[in-house]
Amino acid sequence: MREKFKYMGRDVKISMNKNETEATITIEKKHFKTRLHTEGKPEDNYIKLWMCPEAYTMTETPEAMAKHIVQYWYQFT
C-alpha cells in the first residue's frame, strides 16, 4: 500500500496504526478516520473491509477509500 500519492490533483497521505486495524487518510489537510472491519474467521477466508463513517462506504483497502473520497469531493465540491 502506498503511504503518499497524488490522485486527481489532490495530495493523499495514509497513516496506519501498529496493528494495521486503523488508518488516518489525510487529503489536503482534512483527516478521515478509517477502521478495519472483519466478518468471519481467518481460517474461513473471511471478509476484511475498511469503513470510514464520513465516506458512507466500505472498501478493500485504505488506498481505495482515499480514492473514493477524492472522487466524491470532485463530484460535490
C-alpha positions as CSV (number, residue, x, y, z in Angstrom):
1,M,0.0,0.0,0.0
2,R,1.2,3.5,-0.9
3,E,1.6,5.9,2.0
4,K,1.7,9.1,-0.1
5,F,0.4,9.7,-3.6
6,K,-1.4,12.2,-5.8
7,Y,-4.9,11.3,-7.1
8,M,-6.9,13.6,-9.3
9,G,-4.7,16.5,-8.4
10,R,-5.0,16.0,-4.6
11,D,-2.2,15.1,-2.2
12,V,-3.1,11.9,-0.2
13,K,-1.3,10.5,2.9
14,I,-2.3,7.3,4.7
15,S,-1.0,6.6,8.2
16,M,-1.6,3.1,9.6
17,N,-1.5,2.2,13.3
18,K,0.9,-0.6,14.5
19,N,-1.8,-3.3,14.3
20,E,-2.9,-2.2,10.8
21,T,-6.5,-2.1,12.0
22,E,-6.9,1.7,11.9
23,A,-5.7,4.3,9.4
24,T,-6.0,8.0,9.0
25,I,-6.3,9.3,5.5
26,T,-5.3,12.9,5.0
27,I,-6.4,14.7,1.9
28,E,-5.5,18.4,1.5
29,K,-5.1,18.8,5.3
30,K,-8.5,17.1,6.0
31,H,-8.4,13.9,8.1
32,F,-10.6,10.9,7.7
33,K,-10.5,8.0,10.3
34,T,-11.0,4.5,8.9
35,R,-11.2,1.1,10.7
36,L,-10.8,-2.4,9.5
37,H,-14.0,-4.5,9.9
38,T,-13.9,-8.2,9.6
39,E,-16.7,-10.8,9.1
40,G,-16.0,-14.4,9.8
41,K,-12.8,-16.2,10.8
42,P,-9.3,-16.0,9.2
43,E,-9.4,-19.8,8.6
44,D,-12.6,-19.4,6.6
45,N,-11.1,-16.8,4.2
46,Y,-13.0,-14.1,6.0
47,I,-14.1,-10.7,4.6
48,K,-11.9,-7.7,5.5
49,L,-13.3,-4.3,4.6
50,W,-12.3,-0.7,5.6
51,M,-15.0,1.6,6.8
52,C,-15.0,5.4,7.0
53,P,-18.1,7.0,8.6
54,E,-17.6,10.3,6.7
55,A,-17.5,8.5,3.3
56,Y,-20.5,6.2,3.9
57,T,-18.9,3.3,2.2
58,M,-16.6,0.3,2.8
59,T,-13.6,-0.6,0.6
60,E,-11.0,-3.3,0.4
61,T,-8.0,-1.0,1.2
62,P,-7.4,2.4,2.8
63,E,-5.9,3.4,-0.6
64,A,-9.2,2.6,-2.4
65,M,-11.0,4.5,0.4
66,A,-8.8,7.6,-0.2
67,K,-9.6,7.4,-4.0
68,H,-13.3,7.2,-3.3
69,I,-13.2,10.2,-1.0
70,V,-11.3,12.3,-3.6
71,Q,-13.8,11.3,-6.4
72,Y,-16.7,12.2,-4.1
73,W,-15.1,15.6,-3.5
74,Y,-14.7,16.3,-7.2
75,Q,-18.4,15.5,-7.7
76,F,-19.9,17.5,-4.9
77,T,-17.5,20.4,-4.2
